[in-house]
Amino acid sequence: MGAFSIAEKLDRLFRSVRPAGQGEPSYMAVAEAIRSEQSVPISHTYIWQLRTGRRGNPTIQHLTALATYFGVPVAYFLDDEQAARVDGQLELLRTIRDAGVTEIALRAADVSPRGRDTISELIRKVWESERRPGDTPG
């Protein structure tokens, strides 16, 4: 195992992977989703134990089920370099979600490059018009 434990990685997933405006999923909700959607037997208590470090050495079946639930590769739990890459992506997604621009970003993905340039220019103009004198560029 690498520098980061399974517990730390699972904790980051619980804190990071959630829809805007919603809190962390409950252990019950995660266990139920895994059982019903993946047919993998797992209890909410076991998930809590893994997250808090009270249990270690989970089976690959449980790691795979948790990775699938949170939408990350199973390597996230096994390889610290992979975990660092995923954590960077999760941080970007959390920033976008918390800034309330998810819908803009998702819609812009289906726009042509020229259209995205236009959107970017419009956002820049709105940003400039709303800046107060003395604000530093961000």
Secondary structure as GFF3:
##gff-version 3
##sequence-region A 1 138
A	DSSP	alpha_helix	6	16	.	.	.	ID=ss1
A	DSSP	alpha_helix	27	38	.	.	.	ID=ss2
A	DSSP	alpha_helix	44	52	.	.	.	ID=ss3
A	DSSP	alpha_helix	60	70	.	.	.	ID=ss4
A	DSSP	alpha_helix	75	78	.	.	.	ID=ss5
A	DSSP	alpha_helix	80	99	.	.	.	ID=ss6
A	DSSP	alpha_helix	102	108	.	.	.	ID=ss7
A	DSSP	alpha_helix	113	130	.	.	.	ID=ss8
###
